[in-house]
Amino acid sequence: MLDTIASLRENISRVYLGHDATVDRVVRCLLARGHLLIEDVPGVGKTVLASTIAKSLDCSFSRIQLTPDMLPSDVLGVTIFNRDGSQFEFKRGPIFANVVLADEINRTTPRTQSALLEAMSDASVSIDGTAHRLEDPFIVIATQNPYEFEGTYLLPENQLDRFLMRVQLGYPSPENEAELLELRPAQSRLQELKPVLTRQDVVALQSKCDEVTLSGELREYVVRFATATRESTELEVGLSPRGSLALAQAARATALMDGRDYAIPDDVYDNVIPVCSHRVITKQHTTPGAWAIAGEILQSLLDTIETPG
């Protein structure tokens, strides 16, 4: 199991020459059955990272390049009348894949953004009163530019809440950037990349993640933190129960990556910022950098809570 996870990390790192912590968070999302939102300025490798994940898995993959004129049916699919069979048929949209890359999700309209909501929440799509299940595993990897950039639309809070993690890539280290200039991995290594996990491997790892033990003390630790966010005078909206569940599942995935069948406090601590900062609303939520402010508030709250022994 550890060898399987290590081979996936290594495969991603062959192309994405960024921070190891980012690769770890991406793998945690996959193990925890969570969706991933990658936000950063153009040119730091958001799409390359998402494409690398997809090519590392022997699963069905689709890429949706979201634009302002895109309709919900362009994502979900549409029912058409088949004259030959004299009946209506449902033509599946690109959302029907194991790994879906939603590129520049905040450049499309809220109506199309919300079309992804049911799929991300329930792994199903309802068209004309009929629910269509999505095949396991199902993960949406969305990229977006910061909200301050021209031509972007704010993602609604209820959709942000469906992403297990929201991460920033940052700039590579000088050493990695020099290697990037020499190797140009997006043009060479990405094209040659081979999958290292099958669909069955991913499903099995996700089941193993569900089996990781979260002790009573650790559950109380998560609840104390969630309560602290709800009582904070610096936050308008604290962490919801769905957020607590997401934090616990991310902790399980972190434990699994370390080869443990039980979680420890550090597994919770390490995931608070990527899992929770987009699920709370600060008093300054309309100002640029509100996400970073939320992270600072959460970190200060976390440091005041007694850690289980």
Secondary structure, 3 states (H helix, E strand, C coil): CHHHHHHHHHHHHHHCCCCHHHHHHHHHHHHCCCEEEEECCCCCCHHHHHHHHHHHEECCEEEEECCCCCCHHHHHEEEEEECCCCEEEEEECCCCCCEEEEECHHHCCHHHHHHHHHHHHHCEEEECCEEEECCCCCEEEEEECCCCCCCCCCCCHHHHCCEEEEECCCCCCHHHHHHHHHHCCCCCHHHHCCCCEEHHHHHHHHHHHHCCECCHHHHHHHHHHHHHHHHCCCEEECCCHHHHHHHHHHHHHHHHHCCCCECCHHHHHCCHHHHHCCCCEECCCCCCCHHHHHHHHHHHHHHCCCCCC
